[in-house]
Amino acid sequence: MSWCDNLGSTPSIGFQLDWHSLPSDILLGALSPIVDRMVLGDEQRFSIDLKDPLRLTFTSFDGFQYGLEPSRIYVSFIHRASIRTGIGGIPALVPSSKIATYTHLLSEVETCLFDAMTIINKLKTRRLTGIGVVSTTLTDESELPPGIRRFLSYASNPWSGSLEALTFQAQSVLEKKEHYYHQCNHTIIKSRKEDDPIQVIFDYQRIYEKHQDIDSNRLRTATDELKRIALDYFEQLAQGDRFDVE
């Protein structure tokens, strides 16, 4: 089991595409087969989070968020909850999103993304410029994996180990191939409020040197490969293989 599973990280996968502007009404209409599955009887089990002329974001009752922009399509998992009236009229927060591990949710996010991409590509044939796999983790400092704890300890050395707040961002190229390269955006945020969780976001990307025609089989193979590589890299960061300063 990966550290992303242990800490309840949430996944996201996205495809970067060549620019094409489609009105959000057309996008929503085309995606109606997906949205219709989010209705139970006459109950709408989704929310429209953003709808402007060229961008659309909606989230299912169980936590799958779809985002569409002129040059990007993604699916993320986010935790959701509803407020219900309890005994004595006291409101209670009841989780509605799916409870599952990061790796399990990552596979479900991928399936949702491919369903949406197949529909969008029928509106106009698109070309692929990149793929991204994201891990977002919110946790207490005491629960951080050893590699991240070691990095925070190193960052606090100039102040005798006292680090009240931190915002760390770094982008690095990790591997270069003939037709693409891999890079990762790293973000670690430690708030001054002691009861706020530490945010750890890793965004692993494959960037193509030339736009690629979208073939469903090749796209799935490339996405599965990038998932495997990204998970391995996330484990290296967690265990200290990358942040080790000794």
PyMOL commands that set and color helices and strands:
alter all, ss='L'
color gray80, all
select helices_A, chain A and resi 3-6+24-30+32-36+87-89+102-123+141-143+146-155+157-159+216-239
alter helices_A, ss='H'
color red, helices_A
select strands_A, chain A and resi 10-17+39-40+43-44+46-51+56-60+64-69+72-77+81-85+91-95+127-139+166-176+180-190+198-213
alter strands_A, ss='S'
color yellow, strands_A
deselect
rebuild
show_as cartoon
